[in-house]
Amino acid sequence: MPLLDDKIQAQVRKTLEGMAGPVKLVMFTQAAEALECEFCAETRMLIEEIAALAPSGKLSVEVHDLIADDAAVGEYQVDKIPAIAVVGAKDYGIRFYGIPSGYEFSSLMDDILTVSKGESGLSDSTKAAVAKLNKPVHIQVYVTPT
Amino acid sequence: MLAHRLALESPWIRADMVEATEFPHLANKYQVYGVPRTVINETIHIEGAVPESMLMSELLKVLDV
């Protein structure tokens, strides 16, 4: 039984037609038998369904285990699960934590497109301001389900 | 999401969207109640939806620290 109904599948398919370059959804989860991650299995199913709706070869899924895959955890700096990194030409530091449903879902779709184009779409003044940064900045946006 | 666009724009920025109900200890830590809360470098907190100009002016405070 798919997680996305026919109507949403059609919407997702249409949205993803706008993809330019390929995008990889790098997911961190825990081994199937672990009980601590309530939404890990569902998150994995969801992103695999989404990837299947993209134009051929444009959207792939890579799955890592938080406990077993130290190298990947270090590379992507993931500290909780389920986690999804949206990776395009490079890893831009874009992460989702928790199952991407509701508002997060549309943000994920938006991010896939943005990352596939490799262009932030920010205003010129914002880009100029951002260019002044010379220190690491970690932004966390906590959202609640609508 | 705006924060993710900022992460794309700058190699200095990384941005997380976090579903608060799945991480209650973090929702408590950052006092997230029903509206989005943006946390920058652990120290700057902004409640509610944040327009681009406001997020930028908060981000630039990081430069002055």
N, CA and C atoms of all chains as a GROMACS GRO file, in nm:
protein
  633
    1MET      N    1   0.085  -0.120   0.000
    1MET     CA    2   0.000   0.000   0.000
    1MET      C    3   0.089   0.124   0.000
    2PRO      N    4   0.089   0.202  -0.108
    2PRO     CA    5   0.180   0.318  -0.110
    2PRO      C    6   0.135   0.424  -0.009
    3LEU      N    7   0.231   0.504   0.035
    3LEU     CA    8   0.201   0.610   0.131
    3LEU      C    9   0.134   0.729   0.063
    4LEU      N   10   0.173   0.753  -0.063
    4LEU     CA   11   0.119   0.868  -0.135
    4LEU      C   12   0.001   0.824  -0.220
    5ASP      N   13  -0.112   0.896  -0.206
    5ASP     CA   14  -0.227   0.855  -0.289
    5ASP      C   15  -0.206   0.899  -0.434
    6ASP      N   16  -0.297   0.851  -0.523
    6ASP     CA   17  -0.280   0.876  -0.667
    6ASP      C   18  -0.268   1.024  -0.700
    7LYS      N   19  -0.349   1.104  -0.632
    7LYS     CA   20  -0.352   1.248  -0.661
    7LYS      C   21  -0.217   1.311  -0.626
    8ILE      N   22  -0.166   1.276  -0.509
    8ILE     CA   23  -0.037   1.332  -0.467
    8ILE      C   24   0.076   1.278  -0.554
    9GLN      N   25   0.067   1.151  -0.591
    9GLN     CA   26   0.169   1.095  -0.680
    9GLN      C   27   0.174   1.174  -0.809
   10ALA      N   28   0.056   1.208  -0.863
   10ALA     CA   29   0.051   1.284  -0.989
   10ALA      C   30   0.113   1.422  -0.970
   11GLN      N   31   0.083   1.485  -0.856
   11GLN     CA   32   0.139   1.618  -0.828
   11GLN      C   33   0.291   1.612  -0.816
   12VAL      N   34   0.338   1.512  -0.743
   12VAL     CA   35   0.482   1.496  -0.724
   12VAL      C   36   0.551   1.471  -0.857
   13ARG      N   37   0.491   1.384  -0.937
   13ARG     CA   38   0.551   1.352  -1.067
   13ARG      C   39   0.564   1.479  -1.150
   14LYS      N   40   0.459   1.558  -1.149
   14LYS     CA   41   0.459   1.683  -1.227
   14LYS      C   42   0.564   1.780  -1.175
   15THR      N   43   0.570   1.795  -1.043
   15THR     CA   44   0.669   1.886  -0.983
   15THR      C   45   0.811   1.844  -1.021
   16LEU      N   46   0.837   1.714  -1.013
   16LEU     CA   47   0.974   1.667  -1.035
   16LEU      C   48   1.016   1.673  -1.182
   17GLU      N   49   0.919   1.690  -1.271
   17GLU     CA   50   0.956   1.709  -1.412
   17GLU      C   51   1.040   1.835  -1.429
   18GLY      N   52   1.027   1.927  -1.332
   18GLY     CA   53   1.104   2.051  -1.337
   18GLY      C   54   1.249   2.036  -1.293
   19MET      N   55   1.290   1.916  -1.257
   19MET     CA   56   1.428   1.896  -1.212
   19MET      C   57   1.527   1.922  -1.325
   20ALA      N   58   1.644   1.976  -1.286
   20ALA     CA   59   1.750   1.995  -1.384
   20ALA      C   60   1.853   1.883  -1.361
   21GLY      N   61   1.954   1.909  -1.278
   21GLY     CA   62   2.056   1.808  -1.250
   21GLY      C   63   2.006   1.702  -1.154
   22PRO      N   64   2.080   1.592  -1.140
   22PRO     CA   65   2.040   1.484  -1.050
   22PRO      C   66   2.057   1.521  -0.903
   23VAL      N   67   1.972   1.461  -0.822
   23VAL     CA   68   1.974   1.485  -0.678
   23VAL      C   69   1.972   1.350  -0.607
   24LYS      N   70   2.043   1.348  -0.496
   24LYS     CA   71   2.050   1.227  -0.417
   24LYS      C   72   1.987   1.256  -0.280
   25LEU      N   73   1.896   1.171  -0.236
   25LEU     CA   74   1.841   1.183  -0.101
   25LEU      C   75   1.918   1.083  -0.015
   26VAL      N   76   2.002   1.135   0.073
   26VAL     CA   77   2.084   1.048   0.157
   26VAL      C   78   2.014   1.035   0.291
   27MET      N   79   1.967   0.916   0.320
   27MET     CA   80   1.888   0.898   0.440
   27MET      C   81   1.965   0.822   0.547
   28PHE      N   82   1.946   0.866   0.671
   28PHE     CA   83   2.006   0.797   0.784
   28PHE      C   84   1.893   0.738   0.868
   29THR      N   85   1.910   0.610   0.901
   29THR     CA   86   1.807   0.539   0.975
   29THR      C   87   1.876   0.442   1.071
   30GLN      N   88   1.798   0.351   1.126
   30GLN     CA   89   1.858   0.247   1.208
   30GLN      C   90   1.819   0.113   1.151
   31ALA      N   91   1.898   0.011   1.182
   31ALA     CA   92   1.872  -0.123   1.131
   31ALA      C   93   1.727  -0.163   1.161
   32ALA      N   94   1.671  -0.239   1.071
   32ALA     CA   95   1.528  -0.271   1.074
   32ALA      C   96   1.477  -0.321   1.208
   33GLU      N   97   1.560  -0.395   1.278
   33GLU     CA   98   1.510  -0.455   1.403
   33GLU      C   99   1.515  -0.358   1.522
   34ALA      N  100   1.578  -0.242   1.506
   34ALA     CA  101   1.586  -0.148   1.618
   34ALA      C  102   1.451  -0.082   1.642
   35LEU      N  103   1.418  -0.060   1.766
   35LEU     CA  104   1.285  -0.006   1.797
   35LEU      C  105   1.284   0.143   1.822
   36GLU      N  106   1.404   0.205   1.833
   36GLU     CA  107   1.406   0.344   1.880
   36GLU      C  108   1.357   0.446   1.779
   37CYS      N  109   1.352   0.411   1.653
   37CYS     CA  110   1.316   0.514   1.558
   37CYS      C  111   1.177   0.489   1.501
   38GLU      N  112   1.081   0.558   1.558
   38GLU     CA  113   0.941   0.531   1.527
   38GLU      C  114   0.906   0.553   1.381
   39PHE      N  115   0.966   0.654   1.319
   39PHE     CA  116   0.927   0.689   1.183
   39PHE      C  117   1.030   0.655   1.077
   40CYS      N  118   1.133   0.584   1.115
   40CYS     CA  119   1.241   0.557   1.019
   40CYS      C  120   1.194   0.476   0.899
   41ALA      N  121   1.121   0.368   0.926
   41ALA     CA  122   1.079   0.281   0.815
   41ALA      C  123   0.987   0.356   0.719
   42GLU      N  124   0.896   0.433   0.778
   42GLU     CA  125   0.800   0.508   0.696
   42GLU      C  126   0.870   0.617   0.615
   43THR      N  127   0.969   0.681   0.676
   43THR     CA  128   1.045   0.785   0.606
   43THR      C  129   1.115   0.726   0.486
   44ARG      N  130   1.174   0.609   0.507
   44ARG     CA  131   1.244   0.544   0.396
   44ARG      C  132   1.148   0.510   0.283
   45MET      N  133   1.033   0.454   0.319
   45MET     CA  134   0.932   0.420   0.217
   45MET      C  135   0.890   0.545   0.140
   46LEU      N  136   0.868   0.652   0.215
   46LEU     CA  137   0.822   0.777   0.154
   46LEU      C  138   0.922   0.830   0.052
   47ILE      N  139   1.050   0.837   0.090
   47ILE     CA  140   1.145   0.893  -0.005
   47ILE      C  141   1.172   0.799  -0.122
   48GLU      N  142   1.158   0.670  -0.100
   48GLU     CA  143   1.172   0.578  -0.213
   48GLU      C  144   1.054   0.595  -0.310
   49GLU      N  145   0.935   0.619  -0.255
   49GLU     CA  146   0.819   0.645  -0.343
   49GLU      C  147   0.840   0.773  -0.422
   50ILE      N  148   0.888   0.877  -0.354
   50ILE     CA  149   0.911   1.005  -0.422
   50ILE      C  150   1.015   0.988  -0.532
   51ALA      N  151   1.124   0.918  -0.502
   51ALA     CA  152   1.231   0.900  -0.601
   51ALA      C  153   1.180   0.826  -0.724
   52ALA      N  154   1.089   0.733  -0.703
   52ALA     CA  155   1.036   0.655  -0.816
   52ALA      C  156   0.951   0.742  -0.909
   53LEU      N  157   0.905   0.857  -0.860
   53LEU     CA  158   0.818   0.944  -0.940
   53LEU      C  159   0.896   1.047  -1.021
   54ALA      N  160   1.026   1.053  -1.000
   54ALA     CA  161   1.108   1.152  -1.071
   54ALA      C  162   1.144   1.099  -1.210
   55PRO      N  163   1.179   1.192  -1.301
   55PRO     CA  164   1.228   1.147  -1.431
   55PRO      C  165   1.346   1.052  -1.412
   56SER      N  166   1.357   0.957  -1.502
   56SER     CA  167   1.454   0.849  -1.488
   56SER      C  168   1.595   0.899  -1.459
   57GLY      N  169   1.655   0.846  -1.353
   57GLY     CA  170   1.793   0.881  -1.321
   57GLY      C  171   1.812   1.014  -1.249
   58LYS      N  172   1.706   1.089  -1.226
   58LYS     CA  173   1.724   1.222  -1.166
   58LYS      C  174   1.727   1.221  -1.014
   59LEU      N  175   1.658   1.127  -0.953
   59LEU     CA  176   1.646   1.131  -0.806
   59LEU      C  177   1.674   0.992  -0.752
   60SER      N  178   1.779   0.985  -0.672
   60SER     CA  179   1.817   0.854  -0.617
   60SER      C  180   1.815   0.861  -0.465
   61VAL      N  181   1.812   0.742  -0.404
   61VAL     CA  182   1.810   0.731  -0.259
   61VAL      C  183   1.929   0.649  -0.213
   62GLU      N  184   1.997   0.698  -0.113
   62GLU     CA  185   2.110   0.625  -0.054
   62GLU      C  186   2.078   0.614   0.094
   63VAL      N  187   2.088   0.495   0.152
   63VAL     CA  188   2.048   0.476   0.292
   63VAL      C  189   2.168   0.434   0.376
   64HIS      N  190   2.186   0.501   0.488
   64HIS     CA  191   2.293   0.468   0.582
   64HIS      C  192   2.236   0.440   0.720
   65ASP      N  193   2.312   0.364   0.796
   65ASP     CA  194   2.271   0.332   0.932
   65ASP      C  195   2.345   0.424   1.030
   66LEU      N  196   2.270   0.488   1.118
   66LEU     CA  197   2.328   0.585   1.211
   66LEU      C  198   2.436   0.522   1.299
   67ILE      N  199   2.414   0.397   1.339
   67ILE     CA  200   2.509   0.333   1.431
   67ILE      C  201   2.625   0.269   1.355
   68ALA      N  202   2.594   0.204   1.244
   68ALA     CA  203   2.697   0.125   1.175
   68ALA      C  204   2.785   0.205   1.080
   69ASP      N  205   2.727   0.309   1.017
   69ASP     CA  206   2.802   0.378   0.911
   69ASP      C  207   2.870   0.505   0.963
   70ASP      N  208   2.974   0.487   1.045
   70ASP     CA  209   3.044   0.602   1.105
   70ASP      C  210   3.094   0.702   1.003
   71ALA      N  211   3.147   0.650   0.894
   71ALA     CA  212   3.207   0.738   0.794
   71ALA      C  213   3.101   0.831   0.734
   72ALA      N  214   2.987   0.772   0.699
   72ALA     CA  215   2.879   0.852   0.639
   72ALA      C  216   2.823   0.951   0.741
   73VAL      N  217   2.808   0.905   0.866
   73VAL     CA  218   2.756   0.993   0.971
   73VAL      C  219   2.849   1.113   0.990
   74GLY      N  220   2.980   1.087   0.987
   74GLY     CA  221   3.078   1.195   1.000
   74GLY      C  222   3.076   1.288   0.880
   75GLU      N  223   3.064   1.229   0.763
   75GLU     CA  224   3.064   1.309   0.640
   75GLU      C  225   2.944   1.402   0.634
   76TYR      N  226   2.828   1.352   0.672
   76TYR     CA  227   2.706   1.431   0.662
   76TYR      C  228   2.666   1.500   0.792
   77GLN      N  229   2.745   1.479   0.897
   77GLN     CA  230   2.721   1.545   1.027
   77GLN      C  231   2.577   1.531   1.074
   78VAL      N  232   2.532   1.408   1.078
   78VAL     CA  233   2.396   1.379   1.120
   78VAL      C  234   2.398   1.335   1.265
   79ASP      N  235   2.305   1.387   1.347
   79ASP     CA  236   2.308   1.351   1.488
   79ASP      C  237   2.178   1.292   1.539
   80LYS      N  238   2.077   1.281   1.455
   80LYS     CA  239   1.951   1.221   1.498
   80LYS      C  240   1.881   1.163   1.375
   81ILE      N  241   1.789   1.075   1.400
   81ILE     CA  242   1.721   1.008   1.288
   81ILE      C  243   1.570   1.006   1.308
   82PRO      N  244   1.490   0.995   1.201
   82PRO     CA  245   1.536   0.983   1.062
   82PRO      C  246   1.593   1.116   1.011
   83ALA      N  247   1.694   1.107   0.927
   83ALA     CA  248   1.756   1.226   0.871
   83ALA      C  249   1.765   1.210   0.720
   84ILE      N  250   1.743   1.319   0.648
   84ILE     CA  251   1.759   1.318   0.503
   84ILE      C  252   1.848   1.435   0.464
   85ALA      N  253   1.952   1.406   0.388
   85ALA     CA  254   2.035   1.511   0.330
   85ALA      C  255   1.996   1.520   0.183
   86VAL      N  256   1.970   1.643   0.136
   86VAL     CA  257   1.934   1.662  -0.004
   86VAL      C  258   2.060   1.710  -0.076
   87VAL      N  259   2.118   1.623  -0.156
   87VAL     CA  260   2.251   1.646  -0.214
   87VAL      C  261   2.242   1.658  -0.366
   88GLY      N  262   2.302   1.764  -0.419
   88GLY     CA  263   2.302   1.781  -0.564
   88GLY      C  264   2.443   1.769  -0.617
   89ALA      N  265   2.488   1.874  -0.687
   89ALA     CA  266   2.625   1.874  -0.739
   89ALA      C  267   2.722   1.860  -0.622
   90LYS      N  268   2.682   1.912  -0.508
   90LYS     CA  269   2.757   1.887  -0.384
   90LYS      C  270   2.662   1.885  -0.264
   91ASP      N  271   2.716   1.858  -0.147
   91ASP     CA  272   2.636   1.861  -0.025
   91ASP      C  273   2.637   2.006   0.023
   92TYR      N  274   2.518   2.069   0.018
   92TYR     CA  275   2.506   2.209   0.057
   92TYR      C  276   2.477   2.227   0.206
   93GLY      N  277   2.465   2.114   0.278
   93GLY     CA  278   2.432   2.124   0.420
   93GLY      C  279   2.283   2.134   0.445
   94ILE      N  280   2.204   2.076   0.356
   94ILE     CA  281   2.058   2.080   0.367
   94ILE      C  282   2.011   1.950   0.429
   95ARG      N  283   1.943   1.962   0.546
   95ARG     CA  284   1.899   1.842   0.619
   95ARG      C  285   1.753   1.855   0.660
   96PHE      N  286   1.687   1.738   0.661
   96PHE     CA  287   1.555   1.724   0.721
   96PHE      C  288   1.567   1.621   0.832
   97TYR      N  289   1.512   1.654   0.948
   97TYR     CA  290   1.509   1.558   1.058
   97TYR      C  291   1.364   1.531   1.092
   98GLY      N  292   1.328   1.403   1.096
   98GLY     CA  293   1.190   1.365   1.120
   98GLY      C  294   1.125   1.331   0.987
   99ILE      N  295   1.011   1.264   0.993
   99ILE     CA  296   0.947   1.224   0.867
   99ILE      C  297   0.894   1.349   0.797
  100PRO      N  298   0.926   1.367   0.669
  100PRO     CA  299   0.884   1.489   0.599
  100PRO      C  300   0.738   1.485   0.554
  101SER      N  301   0.647   1.501   0.650
  101SER     CA  302   0.506   1.504   0.615
  101SER      C  303   0.455   1.646   0.634
  102GLY      N  304   0.336   1.674   0.586
  102GLY     CA  305   0.277   1.807   0.604
  102GLY      C  306   0.362   1.915   0.541
  103TYR      N  307   0.391   2.019   0.617
  103TYR     CA  308   0.467   2.131   0.566
  103TYR      C  309   0.606   2.090   0.521
  104GLU      N  310   0.666   1.998   0.594
  104GLU     CA  311   0.799   1.950   0.557
  104GLU      C  312   0.799   1.888   0.418
  105PHE      N  313   0.688   1.822   0.381
  105PHE     CA  314   0.681   1.754   0.252
  105PHE      C  315   0.696   1.855   0.138
  106SER      N  316   0.621   1.966   0.147
  106SER     CA  317   0.632   2.063   0.038
  106SER      C  318   0.769   2.130   0.039
  107SER      N  319   0.828   2.145   0.157
  107SER     CA  320   0.964   2.199   0.163
  107SER      C  321   1.062   2.104   0.098
  108LEU      N  322   1.043   1.975   0.121
  108LEU     CA  323   1.132   1.875   0.060
  108LEU      C  324   1.122   1.881  -0.092
  109MET      N  325   1.000   1.889  -0.144
  109MET     CA  326   0.982   1.896  -0.289
  109MET      C  327   1.049   2.023  -0.344
  110ASP      N  328   1.029   2.133  -0.275
  110ASP     CA  329   1.088   2.261  -0.315
  110ASP      C  330   1.241   2.251  -0.315
  111ASP      N  331   1.294   2.190  -0.211
  111ASP     CA  332   1.440   2.177  -0.199
  111ASP      C  333   1.498   2.088  -0.308
  112ILE      N  334   1.428   1.980  -0.342
  112ILE     CA  335   1.477   1.890  -0.447
  112ILE      C  336   1.494   1.969  -0.577
  113LEU      N  337   1.396   2.050  -0.607
  113LEU     CA  338   1.404   2.132  -0.730
  113LEU      C  339   1.518   2.233  -0.720
  114THR      N  340   1.524   2.304  -0.607
  114THR     CA  341   1.627   2.406  -0.589
  114THR      C  342   1.766   2.344  -0.600
  115VAL      N  343   1.786   2.232  -0.532
  115VAL     CA  344   1.916   2.166  -0.535
  115VAL      C  345   1.948   2.114  -0.675
  116SER      N  346   1.847   2.068  -0.746
  116SER     CA  347   1.873   2.016  -0.881
  116SER      C  348   1.917   2.128  -0.975
  117LYS      N  349   1.873   2.251  -0.945
  117LYS     CA  350   1.914   2.364  -1.027
  117LYS      C  351   2.044   2.426  -0.977
  118GLY      N  352   2.079   2.400  -0.853
  118GLY     CA  353   2.203   2.453  -0.796
  118GLY      C  354   2.201   2.604  -0.779
  119GLU      N  355   2.083   2.662  -0.772
  119GLU     CA  356   2.068   2.807  -0.763
  119GLU      C  357   1.969   2.837  -0.650
  120SER      N  358   2.014   2.923  -0.554
  120SER     CA  359   1.934   2.944  -0.434
  120SER      C  360   1.806   3.023  -0.458
  121GLY      N  361   1.803   3.108  -0.560
  121GLY     CA  362   1.685   3.190  -0.584
  121GLY      C  363   1.670   3.306  -0.486
  122LEU      N  364   1.774   3.330  -0.407
  122LEU     CA  365   1.767   3.442  -0.311
  122LEU      C  366   1.785   3.576  -0.384
  123SER      N  367   1.743   3.683  -0.317
  123SER     CA  368   1.756   3.816  -0.378
  123SER      C  369   1.903   3.853  -0.386
  124ASP      N  370   1.934   3.948  -0.475
  124ASP     CA  371   2.073   3.993  -0.490
  124ASP      C  372   2.128   4.051  -0.360
  125SER      N  373   2.044   4.124  -0.287
  125SER     CA  374   2.094   4.184  -0.163
  125SER      C  375   2.123   4.077  -0.058
  126THR      N  376   2.039   3.973  -0.055
  126THR     CA  377   2.066   3.863   0.039
  126THR      C  378   2.194   3.792   0.000
  127LYS      N  379   2.212   3.767  -0.129
  127LYS     CA  380   2.334   3.699  -0.174
  127LYS      C  381   2.457   3.781  -0.138
  128ALA      N  382   2.448   3.912  -0.153
  128ALA     CA  383   2.562   3.999  -0.121
  128ALA      C  384   2.592   3.992   0.028
  129ALA      N  385   2.487   3.991   0.111
  129ALA     CA  386   2.505   3.984   0.256
  129ALA      C  387   2.566   3.849   0.295
  130VAL      N  388   2.515   3.743   0.238
  130VAL     CA  389   2.563   3.608   0.268
  130VAL      C  390   2.711   3.593   0.230
  131ALA      N  391   2.752   3.662   0.124
  131ALA     CA  392   2.890   3.653   0.078
  131ALA      C  393   2.988   3.709   0.182
  132LYS      N  394   2.936   3.788   0.278
  132LYS     CA  395   3.023   3.846   0.382
  132LYS      C  396   3.053   3.746   0.495
  133LEU      N  397   2.980   3.637   0.500
  133LEU     CA  398   2.999   3.543   0.611
  133LEU      C  399   3.139   3.484   0.609
  134ASN      N  400   3.196   3.470   0.728
  134ASN     CA  401   3.329   3.411   0.738
  134ASN      C  402   3.339   3.315   0.856
  135LYS      N  403   3.223   3.273   0.905
  135LYS     CA  404   3.219   3.179   1.018
  135LYS      C  405   3.109   3.077   0.991
  136PRO      N  406   3.120   2.960   1.053
  136PRO     CA  407   3.013   2.861   1.034
  136PRO      C  408   2.882   2.911   1.094
  137VAL      N  409   2.775   2.885   1.024
  137VAL     CA  410   2.643   2.920   1.072
  137VAL      C  411   2.555   2.795   1.066
  138HIS      N  412   2.498   2.760   1.179
  138HIS     CA  413   2.408   2.645   1.183
  138HIS      C  414   2.267   2.696   1.211
  139ILE      N  415   2.180   2.680   1.116
  139ILE     CA  416   2.041   2.724   1.132
  139ILE      C  417   1.955   2.600   1.154
  140GLN      N  418   1.874   2.602   1.259
  140GLN     CA  419   1.778   2.493   1.280
  140GLN      C  420   1.639   2.555   1.279
  141VAL      N  421   1.550   2.502   1.200
  141VAL     CA  422   1.413   2.550   1.198
  141VAL      C  423   1.325   2.438   1.252
  142TYR      N  424   1.269   2.461   1.371
  142TYR     CA  425   1.181   2.362   1.432
  142TYR      C  426   1.039   2.390   1.387
  143VAL      N  427   0.977   2.290   1.328
  143VAL     CA  428   0.839   2.307   1.282
  143VAL      C  429   0.750   2.206   1.353
  144THR      N  430   0.622   2.242   1.364
  144THR     CA  431   0.527   2.150   1.424
  144THR      C  432   0.426   2.112   1.317
  145PRO      N  433   0.369   1.993   1.325
  145PRO     CA  434   0.279   1.949   1.218
  145PRO      C  435   0.156   2.040   1.212
  146THR      N  436   0.112   2.069   1.093
  146THR     CA  437  -0.008   2.154   1.080
  146THR      C  438  -0.132   2.067   1.071
  147MET      N  439   1.257   2.584   0.145
  147MET     CA  440   1.261   2.659   0.271
  147MET      C  441   1.377   2.757   0.266
  148LEU      N  442   1.351   2.877   0.318
  148LEU     CA  443   1.449   2.985   0.313
  148LEU      C  444   1.584   2.944   0.371
  149ALA      N  445   1.586   2.883   0.487
  149ALA     CA  446   1.713   2.846   0.549
  149ALA      C  447   1.792   2.748   0.461
  150HIS      N  448   1.721   2.660   0.394
  150HIS     CA  449   1.788   2.565   0.304
  150HIS      C  450   1.845   2.637   0.182
  151ARG      N  451   1.775   2.739   0.134
  151ARG     CA  452   1.828   2.818   0.022
  151ARG      C  453   1.956   2.890   0.064
  152LEU      N  454   1.957   2.937   0.188
  152LEU     CA  455   2.077   3.003   0.240
  152LEU      C  456   2.192   2.903   0.249
  153ALA      N  457   2.161   2.780   0.290
  153ALA     CA  458   2.265   2.676   0.297
  153ALA      C  459   2.322   2.648   0.159
  154LEU      N  460   2.235   2.652   0.058
  154LEU     CA  461   2.284   2.629  -0.078
  154LEU      C  462   2.375   2.743  -0.121
  155GLU      N  463   2.338   2.863  -0.082
  155GLU     CA  464   2.411   2.982  -0.127
  155GLU      C  465   2.550   2.992  -0.066
  156SER      N  466   2.568   2.945   0.057
  156SER     CA  467   2.697   2.965   0.125
  156SER      C  468   2.756   2.838   0.182
  157PRO      N  469   2.884   2.815   0.158
  157PRO     CA  470   2.948   2.698   0.217
  157PRO      C  471   2.962   2.707   0.369
  158TRP      N  472   2.942   2.827   0.426
  158TRP     CA  473   2.949   2.843   0.571
  158TRP      C  474   2.821   2.800   0.641
  159ILE      N  475   2.712   2.798   0.565
  159ILE     CA  476   2.582   2.775   0.628
  159ILE      C  477   2.536   2.631   0.609
  160ARG      N  478   2.492   2.572   0.720
  160ARG     CA  479   2.419   2.446   0.708
  160ARG      C  480   2.285   2.466   0.779
  161ALA      N  481   2.180   2.404   0.726
  161ALA     CA  482   2.045   2.430   0.777
  161ALA      C  483   1.965   2.302   0.792
  162ASP      N  484   1.899   2.291   0.907
  162ASP     CA  485   1.816   2.173   0.936
  162ASP      C  486   1.671   2.214   0.948
  163MET      N  487   1.584   2.138   0.889
  163MET     CA  488   1.441   2.153   0.921
  163MET      C  489   1.411   2.035   1.012
  164VAL      N  490   1.355   2.062   1.130
  164VAL     CA  491   1.336   1.957   1.230
  164VAL      C  492   1.189   1.948   1.269
  165GLU      N  493   1.136   1.828   1.259
  165GLU     CA  494   0.996   1.807   1.298
  165GLU      C  495   0.992   1.792   1.450
  166ALA      N  496   0.944   1.896   1.515
  166ALA     CA  497   0.959   1.908   1.661
  166ALA      C  498   0.896   1.795   1.742
  167THR      N  499   0.781   1.744   1.698
  167THR     CA  500   0.714   1.643   1.782
  167THR      C  501   0.792   1.512   1.788
  168GLU      N  502   0.876   1.487   1.688
  168GLU     CA  503   0.956   1.363   1.692
  168GLU      C  504   1.079   1.375   1.780
  169PHE      N  505   1.112   1.495   1.820
  169PHE     CA  506   1.230   1.516   1.904
  169PHE      C  507   1.191   1.602   2.024
  170PRO      N  508   1.107   1.548   2.113
  170PRO     CA  509   1.052   1.630   2.222
  170PRO      C  510   1.158   1.691   2.312
  171HIS      N  511   1.273   1.624   2.329
  171HIS     CA  512   1.375   1.683   2.416
  171HIS      C  513   1.431   1.810   2.354
  172LEU      N  514   1.436   1.814   2.221
  172LEU     CA  515   1.484   1.934   2.153
  172LEU      C  516   1.374   2.041   2.149
  173ALA      N  517   1.250   1.998   2.132
  173ALA     CA  518   1.138   2.094   2.135
  173ALA      C  519   1.136   2.164   2.271
  174ASN      N  520   1.162   2.087   2.377
  174ASN     CA  521   1.169   2.147   2.511
  174ASN      C  522   1.289   2.240   2.523
  175LYS      N  523   1.403   2.189   2.479
  175LYS     CA  524   1.527   2.267   2.489
  175LYS      C  525   1.512   2.404   2.423
  176TYR      N  526   1.451   2.407   2.307
  176TYR     CA  527   1.440   2.532   2.232
  176TYR      C  528   1.303   2.598   2.249
  177GLN      N  529   1.222   2.544   2.338
  177GLN     CA  530   1.091   2.600   2.370
  177GLN      C  531   1.003   2.618   2.247
  178VAL      N  532   0.983   2.510   2.177
  178VAL     CA  533   0.902   2.515   2.056
  178VAL      C  534   0.759   2.479   2.092
  179TYR      N  535   0.668   2.574   2.076
  179TYR     CA  536   0.527   2.550   2.109
  179TYR      C  537   0.438   2.592   1.994
  180GLY      N  538   0.405   2.502   1.905
  180GLY     CA  539   0.301   2.530   1.807
  180GLY      C  540   0.338   2.621   1.691
  181VAL      N  541   0.443   2.698   1.703
  181VAL     CA  542   0.484   2.781   1.588
  181VAL      C  543   0.631   2.751   1.558
  182PRO      N  544   0.672   2.774   1.435
  182PRO     CA  545   0.812   2.746   1.404
  182PRO      C  546   0.905   2.828   1.492
  183ARG      N  547   1.018   2.770   1.524
  183ARG     CA  548   1.122   2.846   1.593
  183ARG      C  549   1.252   2.823   1.520
  184THR      N  550   1.317   2.934   1.489
  184THR     CA  551   1.446   2.928   1.419
  184THR      C  552   1.556   2.954   1.520
  185VAL      N  553   1.655   2.866   1.520
  185VAL     CA  554   1.768   2.878   1.612
  185VAL      C  555   1.895   2.892   1.529
  186ILE      N  556   1.971   2.998   1.553
  186ILE     CA  557   2.095   3.020   1.478
  186ILE      C  558   2.213   3.007   1.573
  187ASN      N  559   2.302   2.913   1.541
  187ASN     CA  560   2.421   2.890   1.624
  187ASN      C  561   2.388   2.878   1.773
  188GLU      N  562   2.280   2.812   1.805
  188GLU     CA  563   2.236   2.787   1.943
  188GLU      C  564   2.195   2.912   2.019
  189THR      N  565   2.237   3.028   1.979
  189THR     CA  566   2.219   3.147   2.062
  189THR      C  567   2.110   3.242   2.017
  190ILE      N  568   2.084   3.249   1.889
  190ILE     CA  569   1.982   3.342   1.840
  190ILE      C  570   1.854   3.265   1.814
  191HIS      N  571   1.746   3.308   1.877
  191HIS     CA  572   1.617   3.240   1.863
  191HIS      C  573   1.517   3.336   1.801
  192ILE      N  574   1.440   3.287   1.702
  192ILE     CA  575   1.335   3.370   1.643
  192ILE      C  576   1.209   3.288   1.639
  193GLU      N  577   1.100   3.343   1.693
  193GLU     CA  578   0.975   3.268   1.694
  193GLU      C  579   0.887   3.304   1.576
  194GLY      N  580   0.820   3.206   1.519
  194GLY     CA  581   0.728   3.231   1.409
  194GLY      C  582   0.797   3.231   1.273
  195ALA      N  583   0.719   3.257   1.170
  195ALA     CA  584   0.772   3.260   1.035
  195ALA      C  585   0.866   3.380   1.021
  196VAL      N  586   0.977   3.361   0.953
  196VAL     CA  587   1.078   3.466   0.946
  196VAL      C  588   1.097   3.512   0.802
  197PRO      N  589   1.069   3.638   0.773
  197PRO     CA  590   1.094   3.686   0.636
  197PRO      C  591   1.243   3.694   0.605
  198GLU      N  592   1.275   3.691   0.478
  198GLU     CA  593   1.414   3.686   0.433
  198GLU      C  594   1.499   3.798   0.493
  199SER      N  595   1.447   3.920   0.494
  199SER     CA  596   1.527   4.033   0.544
  199SER      C  597   1.559   4.018   0.693
  200MET      N  598   1.463   3.966   0.770
  200MET     CA  599   1.487   3.950   0.914
  200MET      C  600   1.588   3.839   0.938
  201LEU      N  601   1.575   3.730   0.866
  201LEU     CA  602   1.670   3.619   0.884
  201LEU      C  603   1.810   3.666   0.850
  202MET      N  604   1.822   3.745   0.744
  202MET     CA  605   1.954   3.797   0.704
  202MET      C  606   2.013   3.886   0.813
  203SER      N  607   1.932   3.976   0.870
  203SER     CA  608   1.990   4.067   0.970
  203SER      C  609   2.030   3.988   1.096
  204GLU      N  610   1.956   3.882   1.129
  204GLU     CA  611   1.996   3.798   1.242
  204GLU      C  612   2.124   3.722   1.209
  205LEU      N  613   2.134   3.671   1.086
  205LEU     CA  614   2.253   3.597   1.045
  205LEU      C  615   2.377   3.683   1.053
  206LEU      N  616   2.364   3.808   1.012
  206LEU     CA  617   2.480   3.896   1.009
  206LEU      C  618   2.529   3.930   1.149
  207LYS      N  619   2.444   3.911   1.251
  207LYS     CA  620   2.490   3.932   1.389
  207LYS      C  621   2.600   3.833   1.425
  208VAL      N  622   2.598   3.718   1.357
  208VAL     CA  623   2.701   3.616   1.379
  208VAL      C  624   2.838   3.674   1.348
  209LEU      N  625   2.843   3.763   1.249
  209LEU     CA  626   2.970   3.824   1.210
  209LEU      C  627   3.029   3.910   1.319
  210ASP      N  628   2.941   3.976   1.397
  210ASP     CA  629   2.990   4.071   1.496
  210ASP      C  630   3.036   4.005   1.625
  211VAL      N  631   3.000   3.876   1.643
  211VAL     CA  632   3.030   3.811   1.772
  211VAL      C  633   3.179   3.783   1.784
   0.00000   0.00000   0.00000
